Amino acid sequence: MAGNSKRHFTFSYQQHQVQGTVSDGTAPLPGVTIAVKGRGNNAVITDYNGQYSINVSPNDTLLVSFLGFKTKLVPVKGNTKVDIKLEYDTTTLQEVRVNAGYYSVKESERTGSISRITSKDIETQPVTNVLAAMQGRMAGVSIIQTTGVPGGGFDIKIRGQNSLRAEGNAPLYVIDGVPYSSDTVGHGQTATLFPTLTSPLNGINPDQVESIEVLKDADATSIYGSRGANGVVLITTKKGKSGKTTFTVNATTGAGSVTKFIKLMDTSQYLAMRRQAYANDGVTTYPASAYDVNGKWDQNRYTDWQKELLGGTSVFTDLQGTVSGGSQNTNFLLSGNYHTETTVYPGDFLYKKGGSQFSLNHRSENQKFKIQFSTGYTIQDNDQPSSDLTIIAQTLAPNAPALYKSDESLNWEGSTWQNPLANLPAKFESKSYDFLANTVLTYEITEKLLIKSSFGYSDLRHTETRISPSTIYDPKLNYNSSYSTLFLNNTSRNSWIVEPQLAWNSNLSAGKLELLLGATFQNQLTDQLVQSGTGFPSNSLIYNLSSSTTVRAVADTETLYKYQAFFGRANYNYKERYILNLTARRDGSSRFGPGNQFAFFGAAGAAWLFSKENFAKGLHWLSFGKLRASYGTTGSDQIGDYKFLDTYSVSGVLYNGNVGLQPTSLYNPNFAWETNRKLEAAIETGFLQDKLFLTAAWYRNRSSNQLVGIPMASTTGFQSLQSNLDAEVENSGLEFTLRTVNLNKGAFQWISNLNISFSKNKLLSFPGLQGSTYSQRYRINKPLNIVLLYDYKGIDPLTGIYQFNDLNNDGKITAAGDKQIICDLNPEYFGGLQNQLSYKGVKLDFLFQFASQKNYNYPVGPAGQMYNQPEKLNDSWQNTGDTASYQIFTAGYNAAAVTAGSRFSESTASVSDASFIRLKNISLSYDLPLTGFKTQCRLFAQGQNLLTFTKYKDGDPEFISTGFLPPLKIMTFGIQLTF
């Protein structure tokens, strides 16, 4: 009887399938874990649509958990369909594991300084470079775009400038565990369009990035040794997730334009300036070459050359498709993307970028063996003019002739001008093929012992061409294709890296001990061949170097960089309150001579989670509290290869029919590592269940043993000797981040994130500075990024000429004696304020970027000559006793005015407040409520650089590349389908 009762009981509670969707009330949540309470072996994960299916008994209870949300218990009650809504739990954000490079760590337990953004931050921005996605979002990370031309670069500094050399301040980039060299691949003879040489970082597709972590202090960076002195940027690409196979398609289109033009003189103002200039110089008959005022050009014609040459619309298109899915032990992701972008210049110029990414993760049934494979391939094709039209557009006379004749041919106006469109056939073209792959093999020997090895490979092929065909010249010169030239740059870089690692962890006393040992073996080969060809039988053969009459090798280099290291980490966490983290690395680099190839770097970090102490348990308003500190050393070998040797290069000059060699550098066996000592202290606090979370950090970094080229006398035949300079640079500052949950009620949520950085940079010591060639560049206890200026005191009311203070009282104005006023161009502070608002299917995300800083004004020089000037120069001195803002006009005959005008652009009057607040990004999206469909549809609009609030009058206040196209303001619209 009892047996029958038991059989009846089992039959009554047989299992059935429950299906449903998990959401946050506004959108489905993929990756949510759903388990049956009390049965740990029965669990599933929601797919990309937030859907799940699980076998349960009618009286079971579902245990639903997801990072960032409160865990929820949901009784089945015999239902076959159970939809679940999760509530946000800000306190669980401290449980997020942060990528620290060779290991990961809980946000709450990290001892180092790490800033992080995720794909959710990146996908709201219409950008093509990962550095653009980071602007304004990370404390201590300063990023400035150097040009608005597609394929251009960015300048990044993490906690200031450590090296005297501008090129020695780049951070280390690591993509999925593979170091990615940021060394430029362009050449000055080909990449003339950009203010800096071509950067390979454009090959990284932001849409495929899952997260970006920036390591800043010694605790976080010293495990990277010599490569971590300037910080480390860790880029993790997206991976597949368990669940049913999902497809995602994105299509975006948009437009870009110049954010702000400089207010220049119109024709009447310009001609008045020119005529006044000649009158001031006592010239009554205009020169034959003064076409703008002597009647050769139309005196009533007006062209706004900024709008004509830079006022076009750049059109953006983006297509992206992703397929991902997998089982509990194996998952995959395959994606492809294609991007096109035109320019604001006249003509059909186009930047194209396409690529694909694949990742595969597999874990054995017994969960001991794991393999992770990821690879990506990107192709870039950039077709642009070889020179930036910005400087022409800003200086060309407003009454200059029309660009075209009535028959639509270029107008040369009787050989009186150089038609700016004539240079458009002088093209710059580049193509890049970028391949990156990484495999990580992991095996769990025991529960406490893990062996792992990473194998990475990267290959970059980059070509650049710049042509100067004879057709760019005035036809009256009768130049044929024998005057045409070609410059060609071929750069290839391939690298492999192997990193075996052994990890062990064990409970020790009331704590947990983790140990990590590893090694790095890296090899990087770079080849560059730069050639020129002159004289072609036809311009149609201008890209065929072999058809030129004269071929010259401008540069032909091959460099091999070898690097090996051994590293370790020991971490002890006592009672989840007291944490000690020790890291060390012994580096070896081929860039130094015998005896100096190896160096040791290490750091110690500690943290105290005081919120877990007994005295804090009664403080209900305090949800989290941590003090942390670190100290250690990192290094740098960013000086290039073979610099310690006597080196020679091919001169390219024939002597008795033979090409000779010329010495390029001197032997220096004492050439050694640059060292950076880093110290930091910080406090992290959360209040009201982390609805308000504040982090404050103080740091001080001191970089010594500077790797520089020490200038030498010209009689030696060398400009400099590569050596270590006994100079020390300090960067110090305060960083604050604040996260607030302003409102979280029902379907409405509003979250704000603020970061602000106060940084100071100064040169602590420089023995022999006054007697060196750096004496007019640096000052002790002043920042490296200073400029020395003349002290402007006003305009002489009698002569109308700019006056400057004679600082050394020697009766004359000289650069050495009087150009001594120090101006700091570093920001006093900078940061960003992000707001994220969501209501049901609508999401609004916007970021304001801000900075308090100074910048150069638009250079005016000695006004009155044959180039346009800002409208503000109408307030110029004309008669004795005048009070004006600008000096007397001169056409170039007044030597004193010309000299003073040049000094004015290098004086205290040339710098002004360039502080700004900018609406850097804005994104608005709407999830269409497609009830009954298995397809999700999201519509979105995104903007970049849309509004800027500033007192600065001369264009973009943040831009530092005078004469080049500034970053564009962009607006895009798109659709995302998931099914």
Salt bridges, closest charged atoms under 4 A:
ASP47 OD2 - LYS244 NZ 3.96
ASP60 OD2 - ARG39 NH2 2.23
ASP83 OD1 - LYS81 NZ 3.59
GLU95 OE1 - LYS106 NZ 3.12
GLU107 OE2 - ARG110 NE 2.86
ASP121 OD1 - ARG137 NH1 4.00
ASP155 OD2 - LYS157 NZ 3.05
GLU167 OE2 - ARG165 NH1 3.88
ASP176 OD1 - LYS239 NZ 3.26
GLU213 OE2 - ARG116 NE 2.65
ASP292 OD2 - ARG274 NE 2.68
ASP318 OD1 - HIS339 ND1 3.07
GLU341 OE1 - HIS339 NE2 3.06
ASP383 OD2 - LYS427 NZ 3.78
ASP459 OD1 - ARG461 NH2 2.97
GLU464 OE2 - HIS462 NE2 2.94
GLU514 OE2 - LYS512 NZ 3.95
GLU514 OE1 - ARG569 NH1 3.31
GLU576 OE1 - LYS612 NZ 3.31
ASP587 OD1 - ARG585 NE 3.00
GLU613 OE1 - ARG577 NH1 3.26
ASP637 OD1 - ARG591 NH1 3.64
ASP641 OD1 - ARG591 NE 3.12
GLU680 OE1 - ARG159 NH1 3.15
GLU680 OE2 - ARG628 NH1 3.31
GLU684 OE2 - ARG110 NH2 3.42
GLU684 OE1 - LYS626 NZ 3.36
GLU684 OE2 - ARG628 NE 2.80
GLU728 OE2 - ARG677 NH2 2.51
GLU730 OE1 - ARG702 NE 2.65
GLU735 OE2 - ARG159 NE 2.86
GLU735 OE1 - LYS216 NZ 3.09
GLU906 OE1 - LYS819 NZ 2.43
ASP927 OD1 - ARG938 NE 2.63
ASP954 OD2 - LYS872 NZ 3.05
ASP956 OD1 - ARG918 NH2 2.77
GLU958 OE1 - ARG918 NH1 2.94
